[in-house]
């Protein structure tokens, strides 16, 4: 398998800005969550964080899961809810 073919089979990744838009928070908040171990991230060769799309979708699709309740509560504080 060539490197180009391997890239086609890689899991889709999201940037901090894309994750932030999904949660309606600032990208720096997403980075803090990753540093705190609340979200797993992958580092690119350039040192940038990327997030697994499947993990983010799972969090967004299951807001009653104990591990994701903190995200909803934390996000609501900053949205004024």
PDB file of N, CA, C and O in Angstrom:
ATOM      1  N   UNK A   1       0.850  -1.172   0.000  1.00  0.00           N
ATOM      2  CA  UNK A   1       0.000   0.000   0.000  1.00  0.00           C
ATOM      3  C   UNK A   1       0.896   1.236   0.000  1.00  0.00           C
ATOM      4  O   UNK A   1       1.828   1.333   0.799  1.00  0.00           O
ATOM      5  N   UNK A   2       0.616   2.167  -0.886  1.00  0.00           N
ATOM      6  CA  UNK A   2       1.426   3.381  -0.971  1.00  0.00           C
ATOM      7  C   UNK A   2       0.990   4.377   0.100  1.00  0.00           C
ATOM      8  O   UNK A   2      -0.107   4.258   0.646  1.00  0.00           O
ATOM      9  N   UNK A   3       1.839   5.357   0.403  1.00  0.00           N
ATOM     10  CA  UNK A   3       1.462   6.351   1.409  1.00  0.00           C
ATOM     11  C   UNK A   3       0.170   7.092   1.061  1.00  0.00           C
ATOM     12  O   UNK A   3      -0.607   7.431   1.954  1.00  0.00           O
ATOM     13  N   UNK A   4      -0.065   7.343  -0.223  1.00  0.00           N
ATOM     14  CA  UNK A   4      -1.293   8.020  -0.637  1.00  0.00           C
ATOM     15  C   UNK A   4      -2.522   7.185  -0.355  1.00  0.00           C
ATOM     16  O   UNK A   4      -3.567   7.711   0.027  1.00  0.00           O
ATOM     17  N   UNK A   5      -2.396   5.870  -0.545  1.00  0.00           N
ATOM     18  CA  UNK A   5      -3.519   4.986  -0.262  1.00  0.00           C
ATOM     19  C   UNK A   5      -3.780   4.910   1.234  1.00  0.00           C
ATOM     20  O   UNK A   5      -4.932   4.827   1.660  1.00  0.00           O
ATOM     21  N   UNK A   6      -2.725   4.937   2.029  1.00  0.00           N
ATOM     22  CA  UNK A   6      -2.891   4.887   3.475  1.00  0.00           C
ATOM     23  C   UNK A   6      -3.650   6.118   3.963  1.00  0.00           C
ATOM     24  O   UNK A   6      -4.484   6.020   4.863  1.00  0.00           O
ATOM     25  N   UNK A   7      -3.362   7.270   3.374  1.00  0.00           N
ATOM     26  CA  UNK A   7      -4.040   8.496   3.777  1.00  0.00           C
ATOM     27  C   UNK A   7      -5.532   8.430   3.460  1.00  0.00           C
ATOM     28  O   UNK A   7      -6.345   9.003   4.184  1.00  0.00           O
ATOM     29  N   UNK A   8      -5.894   7.735   2.382  1.00  0.00           N
ATOM     30  CA  UNK A   8      -7.307   7.624   2.017  1.00  0.00           C
ATOM     31  C   UNK A   8      -8.087   6.810   3.030  1.00  0.00           C
ATOM     32  O   UNK A   8      -9.299   6.987   3.158  1.00  0.00           O
ATOM     33  N   UNK A   9      -7.416   5.916   3.757  1.00  0.00           N
ATOM     34  CA  UNK A   9      -8.086   5.052   4.712  1.00  0.00           C
ATOM     35  C   UNK A   9      -7.985   5.575   6.145  1.00  0.00           C
ATOM     36  O   UNK A   9      -8.486   4.947   7.077  1.00  0.00           O
ATOM     37  N   UNK A  10      -7.341   6.715   6.312  1.00  0.00           N
ATOM     38  CA  UNK A  10      -7.188   7.281   7.653  1.00  0.00           C
ATOM     39  C   UNK A  10      -8.528   7.830   8.143  1.00  0.00           C
ATOM     40  O   UNK A  10      -9.380   8.242   7.357  1.00  0.00           O
ATOM     41  N   UNK A  11      -8.682   7.821   9.451  1.00  0.00           N
ATOM     42  CA  UNK A  11      -9.895   8.362  10.057  1.00  0.00           C
ATOM     43  C   UNK A  11      -9.949   9.870   9.827  1.00  0.00           C
ATOM     44  O   UNK A  11      -8.923  10.545   9.913  1.00  0.00           O
ATOM     45  N   UNK A  12     -11.132  10.404   9.535  1.00  0.00           N
ATOM     46  CA  UNK A  12     -11.249  11.855   9.333  1.00  0.00           C
ATOM     47  C   UNK A  12     -10.890  12.614  10.607  1.00  0.00           C
ATOM     48  O   UNK A  12     -11.281  12.228  11.709  1.00  0.00           O
ATOM     49  N   UNK A  13     -10.142  13.696  10.436  1.00  0.00           N
ATOM     50  CA  UNK A  13      -9.703  14.511  11.565  1.00  0.00           C
ATOM     51  C   UNK A  13     -10.303  15.904  11.458  1.00  0.00           C
ATOM     52  O   UNK A  13     -10.575  16.399  10.365  1.00  0.00           O
ATOM     53  N   UNK A  14     -10.503  16.525  12.615  1.00  0.00           N
ATOM     54  CA  UNK A  14     -11.041  17.875  12.671  1.00  0.00           C
ATOM     55  C   UNK A  14     -10.024  18.820  13.296  1.00  0.00           C
ATOM     56  O   UNK A  14      -9.232  18.424  14.151  1.00  0.00           O
ATOM     57  N   UNK A  15     -10.057  20.050  12.865  1.00  0.00           N
ATOM     58  CA  UNK A  15      -9.195  21.074  13.448  1.00  0.00           C
ATOM     59  C   UNK A  15      -9.834  21.588  14.738  1.00  0.00           C
ATOM     60  O   UNK A  15     -11.021  21.359  14.972  1.00  0.00           O
ATOM     61  N   UNK A  16      -9.063  22.277  15.572  1.00  0.00           N
ATOM     62  CA  UNK A  16      -9.657  22.870  16.777  1.00  0.00           C
ATOM     63  C   UNK A  16     -10.814  23.823  16.443  1.00  0.00           C
ATOM     64  O   UNK A  16     -11.799  23.879  17.180  1.00  0.00           O
ATOM     65  N   UNK A  17     -10.702  24.557  15.356  1.00  0.00           N
ATOM     66  CA  UNK A  17     -11.774  25.482  14.971  1.00  0.00           C
ATOM     67  C   UNK A  17     -13.051  24.731  14.612  1.00  0.00           C
ATOM     68  O   UNK A  17     -14.147  25.177  14.948  1.00  0.00           O
ATOM     69  N   UNK A  18     -12.920  23.603  13.937  1.00  0.00           N
ATOM     70  CA  UNK A  18     -14.095  22.807  13.569  1.00  0.00           C
ATOM     71  C   UNK A  18     -14.769  22.215  14.808  1.00  0.00           C
ATOM     72  O   UNK A  18     -15.996  22.196  14.910  1.00  0.00           O
ATOM     73  N   UNK A  19     -13.958  21.735  15.740  1.00  0.00           N
ATOM     74  CA  UNK A  19     -14.506  21.179  16.990  1.00  0.00           C
ATOM     75  C   UNK A  19     -15.164  22.298  17.786  1.00  0.00           C
ATOM     76  O   UNK A  19     -16.250  22.118  18.336  1.00  0.00           O
ATOM     77  N   UNK A  20     -14.510  23.449  17.849  1.00  0.00           N
ATOM     78  CA  UNK A  20     -15.061  24.588  18.582  1.00  0.00           C
ATOM     79  C   UNK A  20     -16.407  25.009  18.010  1.00  0.00           C
ATOM     80  O   UNK A  20     -17.332  25.320  18.761  1.00  0.00           O
ATOM     81  N   UNK A  21     -16.522  25.022  16.703  1.00  0.00           N
ATOM     82  CA  UNK A  21     -17.797  25.379  16.073  1.00  0.00           C
ATOM     83  C   UNK A  21     -18.885  24.375  16.436  1.00  0.00           C
ATOM     84  O   UNK A  21     -20.034  24.759  16.657  1.00  0.00           O
ATOM     85  N   UNK A  22     -18.537  23.108  16.498  1.00  0.00           N
ATOM     86  CA  UNK A  22     -19.514  22.062  16.835  1.00  0.00           C
ATOM     87  C   UNK A  22     -20.022  22.228  18.263  1.00  0.00           C
ATOM     88  O   UNK A  22     -21.202  21.999  18.529  1.00  0.00           O
ATOM     89  N   UNK A  23     -19.138  22.625  19.190  1.00  0.00           N
ATOM     90  CA  UNK A  23     -19.521  22.793  20.597  1.00  0.00           C
ATOM     91  C   UNK A  23     -19.911  24.226  20.931  1.00  0.00           C
ATOM     92  O   UNK A  23     -20.343  24.511  22.048  1.00  0.00           O
ATOM     93  N   UNK A  24     -19.760  25.130  19.960  1.00  0.00           N
ATOM     94  CA  UNK A  24     -20.058  26.549  20.155  1.00  0.00           C
ATOM     95  C   UNK A  24     -19.213  27.161  21.274  1.00  0.00           C
ATOM     96  O   UNK A  24     -19.716  27.853  22.159  1.00  0.00           O
ATOM     97  N   UNK A  25     -17.918  26.879  21.199  1.00  0.00           N
ATOM     98  CA  UNK A  25     -16.958  27.445  22.143  1.00  0.00           C
ATOM     99  C   UNK A  25     -15.781  27.999  21.350  1.00  0.00           C
ATOM    100  O   UNK A  25     -15.716  27.835  20.132  1.00  0.00           O
ATOM    101  N   UNK A  26     -14.866  28.644  22.030  1.00  0.00           N
ATOM    102  CA  UNK A  26     -13.663  29.176  21.413  1.00  0.00           C
ATOM    103  C   UNK A  26     -12.672  28.033  21.151  1.00  0.00           C
ATOM    104  O   UNK A  26     -12.625  27.083  21.932  1.00  0.00           O
ATOM    105  N   UNK A  27     -11.887  28.102  20.082  1.00  0.00           N
ATOM    106  CA  UNK A  27     -10.883  27.056  19.824  1.00  0.00           C
ATOM    107  C   UNK A  27      -9.900  26.854  20.981  1.00  0.00           C
ATOM    108  O   UNK A  27      -9.420  25.740  21.194  1.00  0.00           O
ATOM    109  N   UNK A  28      -9.600  27.911  21.723  1.00  0.00           N
ATOM    110  CA  UNK A  28      -8.706  27.769  22.885  1.00  0.00           C
ATOM    111  C   UNK A  28      -9.331  26.882  23.960  1.00  0.00           C
ATOM    112  O   UNK A  28      -8.619  26.188  24.686  1.00  0.00           O
ATOM    113  N   UNK A  29     -10.651  26.903  24.059  1.00  0.00           N
ATOM    114  CA  UNK A  29     -11.344  26.033  25.011  1.00  0.00           C
ATOM    115  C   UNK A  29     -11.143  24.580  24.623  1.00  0.00           C
ATOM    116  O   UNK A  29     -10.926  23.730  25.487  1.00  0.00           O
ATOM    117  N   UNK A  30     -11.212  24.292  23.346  1.00  0.00           N
ATOM    118  CA  UNK A  30     -10.999  22.929  22.856  1.00  0.00           C
ATOM    119  C   UNK A  30      -9.583  22.472  23.196  1.00  0.00           C
ATOM    120  O   UNK A  30      -9.378  21.330  23.607  1.00  0.00           O
ATOM    121  N   UNK A  31      -8.621  23.352  23.029  1.00  0.00           N
ATOM    122  CA  UNK A  31      -7.236  23.025  23.368  1.00  0.00           C
ATOM    123  C   UNK A  31      -7.092  22.763  24.866  1.00  0.00           C
ATOM    124  O   UNK A  31      -6.375  21.846  25.266  1.00  0.00           O
ATOM    125  N   UNK A  32      -7.764  23.555  25.692  1.00  0.00           N
ATOM    126  CA  UNK A  32      -7.720  23.321  27.143  1.00  0.00           C
ATOM    127  C   UNK A  32      -8.328  21.971  27.494  1.00  0.00           C
ATOM    128  O   UNK A  32      -7.805  21.260  28.352  1.00  0.00           O
ATOM    129  N   UNK A  33      -9.431  21.611  26.837  1.00  0.00           N
ATOM    130  CA  UNK A  33     -10.049  20.303  27.080  1.00  0.00           C
ATOM    131  C   UNK A  33      -9.075  19.185  26.729  1.00  0.00           C
ATOM    132  O   UNK A  33      -8.983  18.187  27.445  1.00  0.00           O
ATOM    133  N   UNK A  34      -8.350  19.352  25.628  1.00  0.00           N
ATOM    134  CA  UNK A  34      -7.381  18.328  25.221  1.00  0.00           C
ATOM    135  C   UNK A  34      -6.235  18.237  26.229  1.00  0.00           C
ATOM    136  O   UNK A  34      -5.810  17.139  26.590  1.00  0.00           O
ATOM    137  N   UNK A  35      -5.744  19.373  26.677  1.00  0.00           N
ATOM    138  CA  UNK A  35      -4.661  19.380  27.665  1.00  0.00           C
ATOM    139  C   UNK A  35      -5.105  18.755  28.979  1.00  0.00           C
ATOM    140  O   UNK A  35      -4.306  18.129  29.676  1.00  0.00           O
ATOM    141  N   UNK A  36      -6.380  18.924  29.318  1.00  0.00           N
ATOM    142  CA  UNK A  36      -6.919  18.368  30.562  1.00  0.00           C
ATOM    143  C   UNK A  36      -7.274  16.885  30.424  1.00  0.00           C
ATOM    144  O   UNK A  36      -7.655  16.240  31.401  1.00  0.00           O
ATOM    145  N   UNK A  37      -7.149  16.354  29.215  1.00  0.00           N
ATOM    146  CA  UNK A  37      -7.449  14.943  28.996  1.00  0.00           C
ATOM    147  C   UNK A  37      -8.924  14.657  28.757  1.00  0.00           C
ATOM    148  O   UNK A  37      -9.328  13.495  28.746  1.00  0.00           O
ATOM    149  N   UNK A  38      -9.726  15.681  28.569  1.00  0.00           N
ATOM    150  CA  UNK A  38     -11.163  15.501  28.336  1.00  0.00           C
ATOM    151  C   UNK A  38     -11.452  15.089  26.895  1.00  0.00           C
ATOM    152  O   UNK A  38     -12.446  14.413  26.627  1.00  0.00           O
ATOM    153  N   UNK A  39     -10.590  15.493  25.975  1.00  0.00           N
ATOM    154  CA  UNK A  39     -10.679  15.096  24.567  1.00  0.00           C
ATOM    155  C   UNK A  39      -9.326  14.540  24.156  1.00  0.00           C
ATOM    156  O   UNK A  39      -8.286  15.062  24.560  1.00  0.00           O
ATOM    157  N   UNK A  40      -9.336  13.497  23.366  1.00  0.00           N
ATOM    158  CA  UNK A  40      -8.061  12.996  22.868  1.00  0.00           C
ATOM    159  C   UNK A  40      -7.720  13.735  21.582  1.00  0.00           C
ATOM    160  O   UNK A  40      -8.599  14.075  20.791  1.00  0.00           O
ATOM    161  N   UNK A  41      -6.448  13.973  21.393  1.00  0.00           N
ATOM    162  CA  UNK A  41      -6.007  14.673  20.194  1.00  0.00           C
ATOM    163  C   UNK A  41      -4.795  13.978  19.606  1.00  0.00           C
ATOM    164  O   UNK A  41      -4.089  13.224  20.275  1.00  0.00           O
ATOM    165  N   UNK A  42      -4.585  14.255  18.355  1.00  0.00           N
ATOM    166  CA  UNK A  42      -3.442  13.735  17.615  1.00  0.00           C
ATOM    167  C   UNK A  42      -2.628  14.948  17.199  1.00  0.00           C
ATOM    168  O   UNK A  42      -3.189  15.979  16.829  1.00  0.00           O
ATOM    169  N   UNK A  43      -1.322  14.830  17.258  1.00  0.00           N
ATOM    170  CA  UNK A  43      -0.462  15.928  16.824  1.00  0.00           C
ATOM    171  C   UNK A  43       0.024  15.665  15.404  1.00  0.00           C
ATOM    172  O   UNK A  43       0.457  14.559  15.081  1.00  0.00           O
ATOM    173  N   UNK A  44      -0.051  16.689  14.562  1.00  0.00           N
ATOM    174  CA  UNK A  44       0.472  16.579  13.207  1.00  0.00           C
ATOM    175  C   UNK A  44       1.996  16.697  13.266  1.00  0.00           C
ATOM    176  O   UNK A  44       2.563  16.976  14.323  1.00  0.00           O
ATOM    177  N   UNK A  45       2.643  16.485  12.144  1.00  0.00           N
ATOM    178  CA  UNK A  45       4.098  16.637  12.107  1.00  0.00           C
ATOM    179  C   UNK A  45       4.511  18.067  12.441  1.00  0.00           C
ATOM    180  O   UNK A  45       5.609  18.296  12.949  1.00  0.00           O
ATOM    181  N   UNK A  46       3.645  19.019  12.160  1.00  0.00           N
ATOM    182  CA  UNK A  46       3.920  20.421  12.475  1.00  0.00           C
ATOM    183  C   UNK A  46       3.563  20.806  13.897  1.00  0.00           C
ATOM    184  O   UNK A  46       3.763  21.955  14.291  1.00  0.00           O
ATOM    185  N   UNK A  47       3.031  19.854  14.690  1.00  0.00           N
ATOM    186  CA  UNK A  47       2.712  20.110  16.085  1.00  0.00           C
ATOM    187  C   UNK A  47       1.300  20.607  16.342  1.00  0.00           C
ATOM    188  O   UNK A  47       0.966  20.968  17.470  1.00  0.00           O
ATOM    189  N   UNK A  48       0.468  20.630  15.307  1.00  0.00           N
ATOM    190  CA  UNK A  48      -0.907  21.098  15.467  1.00  0.00           C
ATOM    191  C   UNK A  48      -1.794  19.965  15.963  1.00  0.00           C
ATOM    192  O   UNK A  48      -1.572  18.801  15.629  1.00  0.00           O
ATOM    193  N   UNK A  49      -2.789  20.308  16.754  1.00  0.00           N
ATOM    194  CA  UNK A  49      -3.719  19.301  17.266  1.00  0.00           C
ATOM    195  C   UNK A  49      -4.809  19.018  16.241  1.00  0.00           C
ATOM    196  O   UNK A  49      -5.295  19.916  15.553  1.00  0.00           O
ATOM    197  N   UNK A  50      -5.178  17.744  16.162  1.00  0.00           N
ATOM    198  CA  UNK A  50      -6.313  17.312  15.356  1.00  0.00           C
ATOM    199  C   UNK A  50      -7.118  16.339  16.196  1.00  0.00           C
ATOM    200  O   UNK A  50      -6.570  15.633  17.042  1.00  0.00           O
ATOM    201  N   UNK A  51      -8.421  16.305  15.959  1.00  0.00           N
ATOM    202  CA  UNK A  51      -9.337  15.500  16.752  1.00  0.00           C
ATOM    203  C   UNK A  51     -10.074  14.523  15.856  1.00  0.00           C
ATOM    204  O   UNK A  51     -10.453  14.860  14.734  1.00  0.00           O
ATOM    205  N   UNK A  52     -10.274  13.312  16.354  1.00  0.00           N
ATOM    206  CA  UNK A  52     -10.981  12.299  15.576  1.00  0.00           C
ATOM    207  C   UNK A  52     -12.445  12.697  15.420  1.00  0.00           C
ATOM    208  O   UNK A  52     -13.152  12.920  16.402  1.00  0.00           O
ATOM    209  N   UNK A  53     -12.877  12.781  14.185  1.00  0.00           N
ATOM    210  CA  UNK A  53     -14.256  13.169  13.911  1.00  0.00           C
ATOM    211  C   UNK A  53     -15.241  12.208  14.574  1.00  0.00           C
ATOM    212  O   UNK A  53     -16.264  12.636  15.110  1.00  0.00           O
ATOM    213  N   UNK A  54     -14.936  10.919  14.538  1.00  0.00           N
ATOM    214  CA  UNK A  54     -15.830   9.919  15.126  1.00  0.00           C
ATOM    215  C   UNK A  54     -16.013  10.151  16.624  1.00  0.00           C
ATOM    216  O   UNK A  54     -17.121  10.006  17.140  1.00  0.00           O
ATOM    217  N   UNK A  55     -14.936  10.510  17.327  1.00  0.00           N
ATOM    218  CA  UNK A  55     -15.030  10.764  18.766  1.00  0.00           C
ATOM    219  C   UNK A  55     -15.881  11.999  19.049  1.00  0.00           C
ATOM    220  O   UNK A  55     -16.715  11.989  19.955  1.00  0.00           O
ATOM    221  N   UNK A  56     -15.673  13.052  18.281  1.00  0.00           N
ATOM    222  CA  UNK A  56     -16.438  14.289  18.470  1.00  0.00           C
ATOM    223  C   UNK A  56     -17.910  14.039  18.180  1.00  0.00           C
ATOM    224  O   UNK A  56     -18.773  14.496  18.929  1.00  0.00           O
ATOM    225  N   UNK A  57     -18.205  13.321  17.108  1.00  0.00           N
ATOM    226  CA  UNK A  57     -19.601  13.004  16.780  1.00  0.00           C
ATOM    227  C   UNK A  57     -20.247  12.169  17.879  1.00  0.00           C
ATOM    228  O   UNK A  57     -21.411  12.380  18.221  1.00  0.00           O
ATOM    229  N   UNK A  58     -19.496  11.228  18.429  1.00  0.00           N
ATOM    230  CA  UNK A  58     -20.027  10.380  19.506  1.00  0.00           C
ATOM    231  C   UNK A  58     -20.373  11.226  20.726  1.00  0.00           C
ATOM    232  O   UNK A  58     -21.403  11.005  21.362  1.00  0.00           O
ATOM    233  N   UNK A  59     -19.528  12.184  21.053  1.00  0.00           N
ATOM    234  CA  UNK A  59     -19.785  13.062  22.191  1.00  0.00           C
ATOM    235  C   UNK A  59     -21.030  13.910  21.930  1.00  0.00           C
ATOM    236  O   UNK A  59     -21.884  14.056  22.804  1.00  0.00           O
ATOM    237  N   UNK A  60     -21.126  14.459  20.740  1.00  0.00           N
ATOM    238  CA  UNK A  60     -22.267  15.310  20.409  1.00  0.00           C
ATOM    239  C   UNK A  60     -23.576  14.523  20.333  1.00  0.00           C
ATOM    240  O   UNK A  60     -24.641  15.059  20.638  1.00  0.00           O
ATOM    241  N   UNK A  61     -23.496  13.259  19.929  1.00  0.00           N
ATOM    242  CA  UNK A  61     -24.698  12.435  19.766  1.00  0.00           C
ATOM    243  C   UNK A  61     -25.184  11.815  21.061  1.00  0.00           C
ATOM    244  O   UNK A  61     -26.312  11.325  21.115  1.00  0.00           O
ATOM    245  N   UNK A  62     -24.365  11.821  22.111  1.00  0.00           N
ATOM    246  CA  UNK A  62     -24.772  11.179  23.363  1.00  0.00           C
ATOM    247  C   UNK A  62     -24.564  12.120  24.548  1.00  0.00           C
ATOM    248  O   UNK A  62     -23.695  11.877  25.385  1.00  0.00           O
ATOM    249  N   UNK A  63     -25.350  13.187  24.625  1.00  0.00           N
ATOM    250  CA  UNK A  63     -25.139  14.161  25.704  1.00  0.00           C
ATOM    251  C   UNK A  63     -25.476  13.647  27.093  1.00  0.00           C
ATOM    252  O   UNK A  63     -25.162  14.319  28.076  1.00  0.00           O
ATOM    253  N   UNK A  64     -26.103  12.483  27.214  1.00  0.00           N
ATOM    254  CA  UNK A  64     -26.414  11.959  28.538  1.00  0.00           C
ATOM    255  C   UNK A  64     -25.309  11.061  29.078  1.00  0.00           C
ATOM    256  O   UNK A  64     -25.364  10.648  30.236  1.00  0.00           O
ATOM    257  N   UNK A  65     -24.323  10.758  28.271  1.00  0.00           N
ATOM    258  CA  UNK A  65     -23.192   9.951  28.704  1.00  0.00           C
ATOM    259  C   UNK A  65     -22.440  10.720  29.793  1.00  0.00           C
ATOM    260  O   UNK A  65     -22.184  11.914  29.637  1.00  0.00           O
ATOM    261  N   UNK A  66     -22.083  10.045  30.900  1.00  0.00           N
ATOM    262  CA  UNK A  66     -21.417  10.713  32.031  1.00  0.00           C
ATOM    263  C   UNK A  66     -20.162  11.465  31.616  1.00  0.00           C
ATOM    264  O   UNK A  66     -19.888  12.555  32.117  1.00  0.00           O
ATOM    265  N   UNK A  67     -19.408  10.883  30.706  1.00  0.00           N
ATOM    266  CA  UNK A  67     -18.147  11.502  30.319  1.00  0.00           C
ATOM    267  C   UNK A  67     -18.344  12.770  29.498  1.00  0.00           C
ATOM    268  O   UNK A  67     -17.396  13.531  29.307  1.00  0.00           O
ATOM    269  N   UNK A  68     -19.556  13.010  29.009  1.00  0.00           N
ATOM    270  CA  UNK A  68     -19.788  14.194  28.186  1.00  0.00           C
ATOM    271  C   UNK A  68     -20.659  15.239  28.850  1.00  0.00           C
ATOM    272  O   UNK A  68     -20.813  16.339  28.318  1.00  0.00           O
ATOM    273  N   UNK A  69     -21.229  14.922  29.998  1.00  0.00           N
ATOM    274  CA  UNK A  69     -22.083  15.888  30.682  1.00  0.00           C
ATOM    275  C   UNK A  69     -21.301  17.154  31.014  1.00  0.00           C
ATOM    276  O   UNK A  69     -21.835  18.258  30.908  1.00  0.00           O
ATOM    277  N   UNK A  70     -20.053  17.005  31.410  1.00  0.00           N
ATOM    278  CA  UNK A  70     -19.230  18.168  31.746  1.00  0.00           C
ATOM    279  C   UNK A  70     -19.098  19.111  30.563  1.00  0.00           C
ATOM    280  O   UNK A  70     -19.047  20.328  30.745  1.00  0.00           O
ATOM    281  N   UNK A  71     -19.040  18.557  29.334  1.00  0.00           N
ATOM    282  CA  UNK A  71     -18.919  19.414  28.156  1.00  0.00           C
ATOM    283  C   UNK A  71     -20.151  20.297  28.009  1.00  0.00           C
ATOM    284  O   UNK A  71     -20.036  21.496  27.754  1.00  0.00           O
ATOM    285  N   UNK A  72     -21.317  19.708  28.168  1.00  0.00           N
ATOM    286  CA  UNK A  72     -22.554  20.461  28.032  1.00  0.00           C
ATOM    287  C   UNK A  72     -22.649  21.528  29.118  1.00  0.00           C
ATOM    288  O   UNK A  72     -23.022  22.667  28.838  1.00  0.00           O
ATOM    289  N   UNK A  73     -22.315  21.169  30.344  1.00  0.00           N
ATOM    290  CA  UNK A  73     -22.380  22.123  31.445  1.00  0.00           C
ATOM    291  C   UNK A  73     -21.386  23.260  31.236  1.00  0.00           C
ATOM    292  O   UNK A  73     -21.716  24.430  31.430  1.00  0.00           O
ATOM    293  N   UNK A  74     -20.173  22.907  30.839  1.00  0.00           N
ATOM    294  CA  UNK A  74     -19.130  23.899  30.648  1.00  0.00           C
ATOM    295  C   UNK A  74     -19.501  24.835  29.505  1.00  0.00           C
ATOM    296  O   UNK A  74     -19.331  26.050  29.613  1.00  0.00           O
ATOM    297  N   UNK A  75     -20.004  24.276  28.416  1.00  0.00           N
ATOM    298  CA  UNK A  75     -20.384  25.084  27.262  1.00  0.00           C
ATOM    299  C   UNK A  75     -21.551  25.995  27.599  1.00  0.00           C
ATOM    300  O   UNK A  75     -21.573  27.150  27.173  1.00  0.00           O
ATOM    301  N   UNK A  76     -22.521  25.498  28.356  1.00  0.00           N
ATOM    302  CA  UNK A  76     -23.689  26.294  28.709  1.00  0.00           C
ATOM    303  C   UNK A  76     -23.313  27.516  29.538  1.00  0.00           C
ATOM    304  O   UNK A  76     -23.944  28.565  29.413  1.00  0.00           O
ATOM    305  N   UNK A  77     -22.297  27.392  30.380  1.00  0.00           N
ATOM    306  CA  UNK A  77     -21.861  28.521  31.207  1.00  0.00           C
ATOM    307  C   UNK A  77     -21.440  29.689  30.341  1.00  0.00           C
ATOM    308  O   UNK A  77     -21.700  30.845  30.675  1.00  0.00           O
ATOM    309  N   UNK A  78     -20.792  29.389  29.234  1.00  0.00           N
ATOM    310  CA  UNK A  78     -20.261  30.435  28.386  1.00  0.00           C
ATOM    311  C   UNK A  78     -21.241  30.912  27.329  1.00  0.00           C
ATOM    312  O   UNK A  78     -20.998  31.916  26.660  1.00  0.00           O
ATOM    313  N   UNK A  79     -22.340  30.201  27.176  1.00  0.00           N
ATOM    314  CA  UNK A  79     -23.382  30.625  26.243  1.00  0.00           C
ATOM    315  C   UNK A  79     -24.471  31.400  26.963  1.00  0.00           C
ATOM    316  O   UNK A  79     -25.417  31.877  26.336  1.00  0.00           O
ATOM    317  N   UNK A  80     -24.341  31.527  28.275  1.00  0.00           N
ATOM    318  CA  UNK A  80     -25.316  32.279  29.039  1.00  0.00           C
ATOM    319  C   UNK A  80     -26.620  31.529  29.286  1.00  0.00           C
ATOM    320  O   UNK A  80     -27.670  32.151  29.444  1.00  0.00           O
ATOM    321  N   UNK A  81     -26.565  30.212  29.320  1.00  0.00           N
ATOM    322  CA  UNK A  81     -27.770  29.417  29.549  1.00  0.00           C
ATOM    323  C   UNK A  81     -27.831  28.938  30.968  1.00  0.00           C
ATOM    324  O   UNK A  81     -28.778  28.251  31.348  1.00  0.00           O
TER     325      UNK A  81
END
